[in-house]
Amino acid sequence: MFPLFLYYRLASDDFFAHVMAGATGAKMPRGNRKHTIQFEFSLPPLAEQERIAGVLGAYDDLIAVNERRMALLEEAAHRLWRDRFVTHADPAWPLRPLGEVAEFRKGKTITGTQARSGAIPVVAGGTEPAYYHDSANTKAPVLTVSASGTAGFTRLYYEDVWASDCSYLDGAMGVPLFFVYCFLKANRGMVENLKRGAAQPHVYTSDLNALEGRFDMDAAQAFEAQVVPYFEAVGVLSRENALLREGRDGLLPRLLREEA
């Protein structure tokens, strides 16, 4: 068997459905090994396995190139932020709360049972969307900070989302959102120190808005104007990757049907 073909075959929706059908546990489902290894699938000739893996691998190669470009663009923005607000910061700039520059809002919680079938990511306490809904309560781009779970996790979304168990800034607020994103990334320790609660640590919206830094409002706006093209380019690449993943995932069953 060609290893890369096996990888793509086991990354398919039907294999995931098979694993979940045998999983046990309500809150944290666990796969059943005996059930999992009973998964059956047709195996094309080796040459066809290589061909199928090559077609799908071409999609992943494009995705990887885009991800490297996205990382370089973000790093350029972060370097510029450090140069402007750390290396060459004006000592006369006042110490001010982050909420004066851009005031975070608290998301509106929606549970999995309340969510209606749709494609809008619901941002809650994890590093990935908790589930999907049919409407959004934000306007892209959206900066989210998880309130619980992986509390303090900061992420930019280049699509409208439903902000649930998180704090957020979005493109409709008219604030220097990318400046705040770079500020939070550069001050991860400060965000970590905001966590409150032993059993389930939380990062609260009010505490985010109270974070302090030395920066000038005009300098923050000037930085924002300079890096908007960087992040817009990242957004274009992010959306392109979403389409590539969708195309790749939809292609596998078609290729398998052709070989059946």
Secondary structure as UniProt FT lines:
FT   HELIX           3..10
FT   HELIX           13..21
FT   HELIX           33..36
FT   TURN            37..38
FT   HELIX           46..82
FT   HELIX           83..87
FT   TURN            91..92
FT   STRAND          95..97
FT   HELIX           98..100
FT   STRAND          105..106
FT   TURN            112..114
FT   STRAND          120..123
FT   STRAND          131..133
FT   STRAND          142..146
FT   TURN            151..152
FT   STRAND          154..157
FT   STRAND          162..163
FT   STRAND          166..170
FT   TURN            171..172
FT   HELIX           177..186
FT   HELIX           188..192
FT   TURN            193..194
FT   HELIX           205..210
FT   STRAND          212..214
FT   HELIX           217..259
//
